[in-house]
Amino acid sequence: MSESLSTRSKTVTDSIESESVDSPPIFDRWTNNISYRQLVVSSGIGIFQLWWHPYLFDLKKLLPFLFLYNVFSIIIAYPLFYLELALGVATKKSVLNCWDLAPMARGIGFAMLSTCMFTALAAGAVGAWCLALMVHSIHTFLPWLHCAAAARPPCAARHRPLPAGSETPAQSFFFNFVLDLKRDGLEGGLGNVVWELTTYYVICWVLIYFIVIKRIYSYSKLVLFKDVLTYFVLVCVAVGAMQLKGAGRMFSDCNWSVIFEGLQMWREAMEYSLIEMTVCQGSLVMLGSYCPKAQHKLSTTAMLALAVSKTTCMSAALVLGATHGALYKDYDNVTNIWPGSAGSIILWSDYVARIPGSQFWSALIFFTLFILSVTTAALLVQTVMSTFTGRTIRKIRWAFLVVICMLFCLIGVILSTFAGGAGSWHSSETTVGWMLVGACVVMPIAAVMLFYGVFKCRVRNIVRDEK
């Protein structure tokens, strides 16, 4: 098989003429371990590390949940992370074709692909939210610093009692003016399209298309930028969070007995550990298939990915927990923050309203979250595209990618940008909920099958070497 070195993408491209038509492997690889390792480690620095934190609304459960999350990350998520990466390295095939070594496990590939699609939809929706808030940051003053008279339900200004059913300025602005949320749910239908949010959602998917069209290597060019930017922002906001009055409330309100109240928190912590390590989404198998031919230590890469995932996730969770503690102090122990996917966005908005230079930090933080959303979705779309490796598909890859992105964009617009309650707010919860369920279903099966598959592949290599 002939090989030609590409100086632009730094890949080794196998000759297409000698390629197998039945089940072609991934035919591009990195030529050095540094760039490849950086790409894999960067998969642990995405939008879900800074956005999806389930127990921010209840400070007495936040620290116990984070404790369970870290335990499950070590005993479940990390081994699965390593095994999925090893499966891609050993087979050099996509998330569907890699299961040829264990045909009885092919359904796992389809389950991973389904989870990948749900996750991409969630990342695109959050990207549109963050882009909207970044644009609104470029005002004379942040529009969520004060309450709007037209807000329904009523908004309560800071340092005043928060009546039942009323909302904080940041919460009111997000629900009323970003999502244009109908509070009566689906009564009367989905309502009208929120055109501003639709525009931002389309912009997100146009950028995702331009990233993916140049394959995984264009994504890798963003890795260093987004990682450095993310850590810079996290360090700065951590310093600012320590100055907030009431920031330590999550420690004083912590109730460790909630761990023993039921299995729901244990299950959600396990699901959360899988999401934060990008397990059961297929991306790790895809990244493993691009491993260089040179000797590579998977254990080192996996440990680095675990470290960066833990630092980014824990830093964001503690900063947002400190912000919620400050809210409690402002409103006399009542905040009315809803549980769910919008909680983190609202708390990030409230955080920037409390620090000097709020406009600059608001634009920077939401720009960072927007970049993380787009790059996370681009990696997931690249995972979907890597499953279609036939010769015919590669000839019209750009058109096929247009169809994929338009389909994702259309579904996302229907789910996330209507004024109806389920259309604009609750449906994003459903998207993430399905993603969690998919990961939870795939996890126990994948654990057994990955062990079996990697073992069988190694046996085949040993037999081949002996011959």
MARMARTOR-488344 format. One record per residue: residue in one letter; x, y, z of N, C-alpha, C, O in turn. Coordinates in steps of 0.05 Angstrom, whole numbers, plus 5000, padded with zeros to 4 digits. Layout:
BEGIN
aXYZXYZXYZXYZ;...
This chain:
BEGIN
m501749765000500050005000501850255000503550285017;s501450424980503150664978502250874998499950885006;e504151045006503651255026504751515016506951515004;s503451735020504351995012503952195035501752195047;l506052345042505952525064504752785056505752915038;s502652875070501353125064502453335083502253315107;t503753545072504953755089502953935101503454065121;r500653955089498654145099497154035123496954165144;s496253785121494753665143496453485161495453385181;k498953435153500753265168499552985173499452885195;t498552875151497352605153498652415133500052505115;v498252165138499151965119496751845105495051735119;t496551875079494151805064494851555048496551555031;d493351345053493651095038492451115011490551275006;s493450964992492450974965489550874964488950664975;i487851024951485050944950484650704932482750544936;e486350674912486050454893486250184907484949994899;s487950164927488449914941486649874965487049694981;e484550044967482850034991480649824988479749774966;s479949695010477749505009475149645008474649835023;v473349554990470749684986468749595007466949745014;d469049345017467049235036467049385062464949485070;s469249395076469349525102471949675104473849595119;p472149905090474650055089475350175116473650275130;p477950165124478750285149479050585147478950695124;i479350715169480051005168482851025155484750895164;f483051185134485551175118487351425123489351455109;d486651595142488351815149489351775178487951685195;r491951855182493051825209494852065214495952195196;w495252125240497252315248500052195245500351955247;t501952365239504652265236506352305261508652225262;n505252445282506752475307504852455330502452505328;n505952365353504252315377503452575391501452575405;i504952795388504353035402501753155394500053215410;s501353185368498853305358496453115363494353205371;y496952855360494752665365494052665394491652665401;r495952665412495352665441493952915449492152915465;q494753145437493453395444490553385435488853495450;l489953265413487153245403485453075422483153145428;v486552845430485052665448484652795475482352785486;v486752915486486453035513484453265511482953315531;s484353405489482553635486479653555486477853715490;s479153295481476353205481475153225509472753215513;g476853245530475953285557475553575564474853635587;i475853755545475354045550473254125530473954225508;g470754095537468554165519466454315534466754395557;i464254355520462054515531460754375555459754515573;f460754115555459453975577460953995604459753975625;q463554045602465054085627464354355640464454385665;l463654555624463054825635460054885637459355085649;w458354715625455554785624453854585640452154675656;w454054335635452154145646452954055674454653885678;h451654185694452154125722449354085736448054285742;p448553835740445753775747444753895774442453955776;y446553915794445553985821446254265830446654315854;l446554445812447154725819444854855833445255045849;f442454765828440054895839439654825869438154955883;d441054615879440754525906443554495919444954305915;l444354695934447054705944447654485965449954405969;k445554385978446054175998446853915984447953735997;k446153885958446853635944449253675925450153475913;l450153915921452253965901454753815907455753665890;l455953855930458553725937458253425939460053285929;p456153315951455853015951455752905922456852695917;f454353045905454152965877456852965864457652775850;l458353185868461053195856462952985867464652885852;f462552915892464152695904463552425889465352285881;l460952365886460252125872461152125843462051925832;y460952365831461852395803464852325800465552185781;n466452425818469352365817469952065822471751955810;v468451945840468851655845468151495820469751325812;f465851555807465051405783466951475760467351305742;s468051715759469951775738472351595738473451525718;i473251535763475651375766475151075761476650935748;i472950975772472450685771470850595747470850355740;i469450775733467850695710468650855685469250725665;a468551115686468951275662471751255651472151225627;y473751255669476551245659477150975645478250975623;p476350745657476850485643475450475616476550375596;l472950575614471550575589472850765569472950705545;f473750995578475251185561477651045549478051065525;y479150905565481550765555480850555535482150525515;l478750395542478050175524476850265498477450145477;e475250475498474250575472476550685455476550635431;l478350825467480650925452482350705441483250715419;a482750495458484350265449482950115427484250005409;l480250105427478749965406479250105379479549975359;g479250375379479750515355482650475345483050455321;v484550475364487350435357487750155345489250125326;a486449955357486949685348485649615322486749475305;t483249735316481849655292482249855269482049775246;k482850105275483150315255480650345238480850405214;k478350305251475750325236473950515251474450605274;s471650575238469750765250468150635272468550395278;v466350795284464850695307462950465300462250315318;l462250445275460550215267462149985257461649755265;n464150035240465749815229467649685249468449455245;c468349815271470149705290469049455303470549295314;w466349435303465149205317465048955299463848755307;d466448965276466648725260468148505274467748265269;l469948575293471348375308469648225328470348015338;a467248335334465348205352462548265341461248445351;p461648115321459048185307456748195326454848355321;m456748045348454448055366454248325381452248385393;a456348485379456348745392455948985373456249205381;r455148925348454749145329452649345338452749585331;g450649255353448649445363449749665380448549875382;i452049615393453249825410454150055392453850285401;g455149995368455950215350453650395343453950635343;f451250275338448950435331447950595356447050825353;a448150475379447350615404449250855409448351075416;m451850815404453751035407453151255387453251495394;l452551175363451951375342449451535349449451785344;s447451405360445051545368445651745391444651975390;t447151655410447951835432449552075422449252295431;c451252025402452852235390451052445377451652685380;m448952355364447152545350445652715371445352965367;f444652595392443152745412445052945425444253175431;t447552865430449453045443450153285425450453505434;a450353235399450853455380448653655379449053895378;l446153555381443853745382443953915407443454155406;a444553795430444753945455447054155453446654375462;a449354075442451554265440450854495421451654725427;g449454445400448654655382446754855395446955095391;a444854745411442954925425444355105444443755345446;v446254995460447655155479449355365465449655585474;g450555285442452055485426450355725418451355945419;a447855675410446055895402445456065427445456315424;w444955945450444556095474446856285481446556515486;c449256165480451756315487452256535467453156755475;l451756485441452156695421450256925426450957155423;a447756865433445757075439446657245462446557485461;l447557115484448457265507451057425502451357645513;m452757315485455157465478454457725462455657935467;v452557705444451757935429450358145447450858385444;h448758045466447458235484449358355504448658555517;s451758245506453758365524454858625513455958785528;i454658665487455758905474453659125475452759215454;h453059205499451159425504452459635522454659585532;t451059855526452160055545452359935573454259995588;f450459765580450559615605449259345600447659315581;l449859145616448758875612445758895616444758995636;p444158795597441258815599440058655622437658705629;w441458475634440458315656441358425683441158285703;l442458665683443158795708440658895723440658905748;h438658965708436159075720433758915709433958775689;c431558955722429058815715427658975693427559215693;a426358825675424658955654421858965664420858765676;a420459185658417759215667415859015654413758945665;a416558935629414858755613415258465620413958285609;a417058405638417758125645415357985658414158095677;r414757745649412757575661413757295664414457175644;p413757185688412857285714414657515723416757575711;p413857665744415257905752418157845760418857625769;c419858045756422658025763423158185788422058405792;a424858085806425558215831428358325830430258175824;a428658575836431358695836432958585860431958465878;r435558625858437358525878436958655906435958885907;h437658505927437558605954434658675963434258855979;r432758535951429958555959428858275962429858085951;p426658255976425457985979424557875952423758025934;l424857615948424157485923421557335927421457115938;p419357445918416657315922416557055908418057005889;a414756885916414356625903413456665874411656815869;g414756525856414156545828415656755813415656755788;s416956935827418457145813421257045807422156835816;e422757205791425357115781427457325785426857565788;t429957235785432257425787432557555760431557455740;p434057785758434357925732435557745710434657745688;a437657595717438957425697437057205688436957145664;q435557085706433656875699431456985682430556865662;s430457215690428257345675429057415646427557375627;f431457525644432357605617432757365599431957375576;f433957155610434456915593431856785584431556725560;f429856755601427356625594425656805577424356705558;n425457065583423657245569424657355544423157395525;f427257415543428357565520430357405503430857485480;v431457195513433157025496431556795485431456745461;l430156645503428456425494425656505486424356365472;d424756745495422056835491420156605499418356525484;l420456515524419156275534416256325540415556515554;k414556145529411656145537411455985562412255755564;r410256105583410055975609407655785610407355635630;d405955775590403655595591404155335576402255195570;g406755275571407455025559406455005530406755195515;l405254775523404354735496401454805491400354745470;e400254935510397455025506397355245484398655455487;g395955185463395955365441398055315420398455465402;g399455085423401555015403404255105411404755205433;l406155065392408955135398409455435397411455535408;g407555585386407955875384409655945360410055785342;n410656195359412156295337415156225340416156175362;v416556235318419456195318420756435330420156665322;v422756395347424356615358426556665337428556525337;w426256865320427956895297430856965305432756875291;e431157115326433857185334435456935342437656895334;l434156765358435456515367435856325343437856185342;t433956325325434256155301436656245284438156075274;t437056505282439356605267441956515280443856435266;y442056535306444456455320444956145317447256055315;y442755995317443055705314444055635286445755465284;v443055775266444055725239447055805236448555665223;i447856025249450656105248452355895261454555835250;c451455775283453055565296453455335276455755235274;w451455245262451655015245453155075219454354895207;v453155325210454855405188457755385196459455285180;l458455485220461255455229462055165233464255095227;i460155005243460754725247461354585220463154425218;y459854665200460354555173463154625163464554445153;f463954875166466554955156468854825171471054785161;i468354755196470354615212470554325203472754215199;v468354195199468353905193469153855164470253645159;i468654035146469153985117472053935112472753795093;k473854045129476653995126477653765143480053735148;r475753595152476253355167477253425195477153655204;i478253225209478953255237481253445241481653545263;y482853495220485253655223484653955226486054095239;s482454045213481654325218480754365246481154575258;y479354155257478554175285481054195303481054345323;s483154045296485554035313486954305314488354365333;k486554475293487854735293486554925314487755115322;l484054855322482755015342483354925371482755055390;v484554685373484854565399486554735418485654785440;l488854815409490654965427489355235435489555315458;f488055365416486755625422484555585442484455735462;k482755395438480455365456481355265483480155345504;d483355095485484254995510485655205527485055235551;v487355365515488655585529486655785538486755885561;l484755855520482756055527480955955550480356105568;t480255695550478555585571479955595598478755675618;y482455515599483955515625484355805634484355855658;f484855985616485256265624482656375637482756505657;v480456325624477856415634477256285661476256415679;l477756025664477155885689478855995712477856025734;v481356055707483156165728482056435736481956495760;c481356605717480456875723477756865739477457015759;v475856705730473356695744473556565771471956635789;a475456385774475856265801476856465821475956475844;v478656645812479556855829477257045836477057135859;g475557115816473357285822471257165840470057295856;a470856895837468856765853469556765883467756765900;m472156755889472956755917472357025931472257035955;q471857235915471257495926468257535931467457745943;l466557355921463657395924462757345952463657165966;k460957515962459757475988457757255988455857255972;g458157066005456356826005457356595988455956395985;a459856625978460956415960461356145975461255935962;g461756156001462255906016459755766025459855576041;r457455856016454955736025454655446017453455286031;m455755375994455555095985456954906004456354666005;f458955006019460254836039458654826066458454616078;s457555056074456055056099453354916096452354806116;d452154926072449554796068449754496060447754356058;c452254406056452654136046451453936066451953946090;n449953736056448753526072449553256060448353166041;w451453126072452552876061450552646064450852436051;s448552676081446552456084444852416059443552206057;v444752616041443152576017444152355999442652245982;i446652276003447752055987446251795992445951625974;f445151766017443851516024440851536022439451346031;e439751746010436851776008435651625984433251595983;g437251535966436251395943438451355922440651435926;l437651215900439651145880439651355857441351335839;q437851545857437751725835440351885832441351915809;m441351995854443852145853446151975843447852065828;w446251715852448351535843448151485813450251485799;r445751445803445451405775446251645758447551625738;e445351885767445952125753448952185754450052285734;a450252125776453152165778454651985759456652065747;m453651735756454951555737454551645708456451645692;e452151735701451651845675453352095670454452125648;y453552265690455052515687458052455682459352585667;s459052255696461852185692462452085664464552135653;l460451945652460851855624460752085605462352095586;i458952275610458752505592461252675593462352755572;e462252725617464652895620467152775608468952915600;m467252505606469552375594468952295565470552145553;t466752395553465952335526465752045519466251955497;v464951885539464651595536461951535524460051685528;c461751325508459251225495458151425475455851415468;q459851595464459051775443460351715416459651825395;g462251525416463551445391465951615383467551535367;s466351845396468552025388471251905395473151935380;l471351755417473951635425474751415406477151385400;v472851255396473551055376474551185351476551105339;m473251405343474051545319476851665323478551645305;l477351795346480051905351482151695352484351735343;g481551465365483451245366484251145339486451055335;s482351145320482951045293484951225278486151135259;y485351475287487351645275490051635289491851795283;c490451435306492951415321495251375302495051235282;p497551505307499951475289500951185289500351035308;k502451115269503550845267505850815288506450595296;a507051045296509251025315508150935342505750955347;q509850825359509050715385507750945402508851165403;h505450875414503951075428503050965455501950735456;k503351105477502551015503499751125509499351355515;l497750945507495051015511494551095540492951275546;s495950965559495551025587496151315594494751445609;t498351415582499151695587497051885576496252075590;t496151835552494052005540491451995556490252205561;a490651755564488151735580488351875607486452005615;m490651855620490951995646490952295643489752435659;l492152395621492152685616489252775611488452995620;a487752615595484952695589483352695615481652865618;l483752495632482252495658482952735674481152855686;a485452815675486353045691485053305681483953465697;v485153355655484053605645480953605647479853815652;s479653375644476753365647475953435676474053575680;k477453325695476753375723477253665731475653785744;t479453775722480154055730478154255718477254435732;t477454215693475554405680472754375692471454575698;c471854125695469154075706468854175735466954305741;m470754105752470554175780470854475784469454595800;s472654605768472954895770470355035763469455215778;a469154955741466655085733464355035753462855225760;a464154795763462054725783462354895808460354985819;l464854925818465255075843464755375839463755505857;v465555475815465055755810462055815809461056005820;l460555635795457655675793456255625820454355765827;g457355445836456255405863456755645880454955725896;a459055775878459556025893457756245884456756405901;t457156265858455256465848452456425859451056615866;h451656165860448956115871448856185901446856275911;g451056135916451256215943450956515947449656615965;a452156675928451856965929448957045924448057245935;l447656895906444756955901443056915926441257075932;y443656705941442256655966442556895985440556975999;k444857005986445357236004443857485995442857636011;d443557515969442157755958439157735964437957945969;y438057495962435157475963434157325988432057205988;d435657346010434757236035433956946034431656866041;n435856776024435656486025433556376005432856146008;v432756525985430956425964432056525937432656755934;t432256335918433256415891431356345868431456465847;n429756135872427856045852429255955826428055955805;i431755875828433155765804432055495797431755325814;w431355465772430255215762432354995759434655065752;p431754745765433654535758433554485728431554515715;g435854415717435954355688438154495673439954615686;s438054475647440254565630440654865630442854955624;a438655025636438955315635440255425660441055655660;g440355265681441355365707444255465705444855685716;s445955325691448755415688448955675673450455855680;i447455695651447555935635446656175651447856395649;i444556145667443556355684445556435705445956675710;l446856245717448856305737451356435725452556605738;w452156355701454356495688453656785683455256965687;s451156835675450257105670450257265696451057495696;d449357145718449257275743452157335753452657535766;y453957145748456757185757457957435745459157595759;v457757465718459057685705457757955713459158165712;a455357955722454058195732455058285759454458515767;r456658125772457658185799460558275800461458365821;i461958265778464858325779465358585763463858655745;p467658715769468358955754468958885725469858665719;g468359065707468659015678466758805668467558635652;s464258815677462358605672461858565642461558335633;q461858775626461358745597463658585584463158415568;f466158655591468358515579468358215587468658045570;w467958165612468057885622465657725611465857485606;s463357865608461057725597461557645568461057415561;a462557825552463257765524465257545523465057355506;l467357555540469457355539468557075548469156875535;i466957065569466056805580464156675560464356435554;f462256835550460356705531461556655504460656475490;f463556805496465056735472466556465476466556305458;t467656435499469056175505467055945505467655735493;l464755985517462755775517461755715489461155485482;f461455925473460655895445462655735429461955555415;i465255795433467355645419467355355427467655175411;l467055305453466955025463464554875452464754645445;s462255015450459854885438460254805409459654585401;v461354995394461754945365463854715361463354545344;t466054725375468154525371467154245381467854045369;t465654245403464553995412462653875392462753635386;a460854035381458953945361460453855336459653665323;a462554005328464153925304465453655308465453495289;l466553605331467753335336465653115334466252905324;l463253165344461152965343460152925314459652695307;v459953135299459153115271461352965255460652805238;q463853015262466052875249465852575255466452405239;t464952505279464552225287462452105270462751875260;v460252245265458052145248459152115219458551905207;m460652305209461652295182463652065179463851945157;s465152005199467251795197466051515193467351335185;t463451485199462151225195461551175166461050945158;f461551385150460951355121463651385106464351605098;t465051155103467751165092467951035065470150985055;g465650985052465650865026466851045005466851295008;r467750934983469051084961467051284949467751514944;t464551194945462551374933461951614951461651834942;i461651564977461151774996463351984996462852224998;r465851894995468152084996468152264972469152494974;k467152174949467152344926465152584929465552794917;i462952544944461052754948460852824977458652884987;r463052814991463052855020462053125028460553145047;w462753325013461853595020458753615018457553745035;a457553494997454653504995453353335017451253415027;f454553115023453452945044453553085071451653065087;l455753235076455953385100453953615102452953675123;v453353735079451353945078448653835087447253965102;v447953595077445453475084445353415114443353465127;i447553305125447653245153447353495170445753495189;c448753705164448653955179445854085177444754195196;m444754075153442054195149439954035165438154155176;l440253775166438453615181438653665211436653705225;f441153685221441553745249440454025255439154065276;c440854215237439954495241436954505242435754645259;l435654365224432754365223431454245248429654355259;i432554015256431553895281431954075305430254105322;g434354205306434954375328433154625329432354715350;v432554735305430754965304427954885314426755045329;i426954655306424354565315424254525345422354595359;l426454415356426454345385427154585402426154605425;s428754775393429954965411429255255406429855425423;t427955325384427555605378424655685374424155895362;f422855525383420055605384419355735411420655675431;a417355905411416656045435415055875455414755945478;g414155635446412755455463414555355485416955335482;g413255285508414855195531416554945524418954945530;a415354745512416754505505418554555481420654425478;g417854745464419454785440422054925445424054865432;s422155115464424555275468426055205493428555255494;w424755105514426155065539426154775547428254655550;h423754655550423654385561424754185541425653975549;s424554245515425554055495428554025497429653805491;s429954235504432854205508433454015531435353875531;e431654025552431953835573431553545563432953365571;t429553515544429053245533431353145517432052915519;t432653325502434953245486437153145504438252925499;v437753295525439853215543439052955558440652775563;g436452945565435452705579435852455563436652255573;w435152475537435552235520438452165517439251935516;m440152375517443052315515443952165540445551975538;l442952245564443752115588442651825589444151635597;v440251785580439151515579440651335560441251105567;g441451445537442951285518445651205530446450975526;a446951395543449551325555449251115577450850935580;c447051135593446650945615446050665604446850475616;v444550645582443950385570446350255558446750015560;v447950415544450250305529452450225548453850025543;m452750365571455050335588455550045597457749935593;p453549905610454249635620454849435597456449255601;i453449465574454049285552456749345540458249155534;a457349605537459949675525462249585542464349515531;a461949585568464149495585465049215579467349155577;v463049035577463648755571464648715543466648585539;m463348845524464048805496466748925489468248815473;l467449145501470049275496472249095506474349065493;f471948985530473948805541474248565522476548495515;y472048455513472148225496473348295469475048145458;g472548525457473548605431476548665431477948565413;v477548815451480348875452482048625456484148585444;f481048445473482448195478482648025453484747925446;k480448005439480347845414482147965393483547825379;c482248235391483948365371486848315378488448275359;r487548325403490348275411491147985405493447935396;v489347805409489947525402490447495373492247345364;r488847625357489147605328491947715320493247605303;n492747945332495348055325497547875333499547855318;i497347735356499347555365499647325345501847245338;v497347205337497346985318498547065292500046915280;r497847305282498947405257501947445259503347375240;d502947555281505747595284507247325285509447305274;e506147125297507446865298507646735271509546605264;k505546775254505646675227507746815210508046755187;
